Amino acid sequence: MNAVSLPPRAPARTAAKPVRMGSLTLAASARKNVETAFGYLRADDVERGLIDRLLASSVQRRLVINHHNDDSYDPNTHTIHWIRTARC
C-alpha cells in the first residue's frame, strides 16, 4: 500500500479580540464603522440619548455587522444585528 503524503496544516487563524465600547462588545474590525455611525447619529439629540443609554447600560450587548439585510435586535442574546452599509 502506498503512503499518502499530505502537506502540513496551515496555522489556525486567530481572530482579533473583541473590543468594548461601554456596555457594547463588537469585533475590532467593526470599531471604525461604529464610531463613524455614532459620530453622525450624535448630531441628533434623540439619537445621542439612545447611544448614551446603550453605552452606559448595565446590560452587556453585542453588536454584529452583517451583509444580509438583517437590522434587528435579539433580546434573548442581547445581540444587535447591524447592516453597516446603511446610509448615514
C-alpha positions in Angstrom: 0.0 0.0 0.0 1.4 3.4 -0.9 1.6 6.1 1.8 -0.1 9.3 1.0 1.8 12.4 1.9 -0.3 15.4 3.0 1.0 19.0 3.1 1.5 20.4 6.6 -1.5 22.2 8.0 -1.7 25.9 7.8 -1.6 27.6 11.2 -5.1 28.3 12.6 -6.3 31.8 12.0 -6.9 33.8 15.2 -9.5 36.5 15.2 -8.7 39.7 16.8 -10.2 40.0 20.3 -13.5 41.9 20.5 -13.4 45.5 21.7 -15.6 47.2 24.2 -17.4 50.5 23.9 -19.2 50.9 27.2 -21.6 48.0 27.6 -21.3 47.2 23.9 -19.0 44.4 22.6 -18.0 44.3 18.9 -15.4 43.0 16.6 -12.2 45.1 16.4 -12.7 45.3 12.6 -16.1 47.0 13.2 -14.9 49.7 15.5 -14.2 52.4 12.9 -17.6 51.8 11.2 -19.4 52.0 14.6 -17.5 55.2 15.7 -18.3 56.8 12.3 -22.0 55.9 12.6 -22.3 57.1 16.2 -20.5 60.3 15.3 -23.1 61.0 12.7 -26.0 60.0 14.8 -24.9 62.0 17.8 -25.8 65.2 15.9 -29.4 64.4 16.7 -30.5 64.9 20.4 -32.7 61.8 20.4 -30.1 59.6 18.8 -27.4 60.9 21.1 -29.6 60.0 24.1 -30.1 56.5 22.8 -26.4 55.9 22.1 -25.5 57.2 25.6 -28.1 54.9 27.2 -26.8 52.0 25.2 -23.2 52.5 26.1 -24.0 53.2 29.8 -26.4 50.3 30.2 -25.9 47.6 32.8 -26.9 45.0 30.2 -24.0 43.8 28.1 -24.9 43.8 24.4 -23.1 42.5 21.4 -23.1 44.3 18.0 -22.7 42.1 14.9 -22.2 43.6 11.5 -23.8 41.6 8.7 -24.2 41.8 5.0 -27.6 40.1 4.5 -30.2 42.8 5.2 -30.7 42.0 8.9 -31.1 45.1 11.0 -32.5 43.5 14.2 -32.2 43.0 17.9 -32.3 39.6 19.6 -33.5 40.2 23.2 -32.6 36.6 24.1 -28.9 37.0 23.3 -28.8 40.8 23.6 -27.3 40.9 20.1 -27.8 43.9 17.8 -27.5 42.9 14.1 -26.5 45.9 12.0 -26.1 46.4 8.3 -23.0 48.5 8.0 -23.9 49.7 4.5 -26.9 51.6 5.7 -26.5 55.2 4.7 -25.7 57.8 7.3 
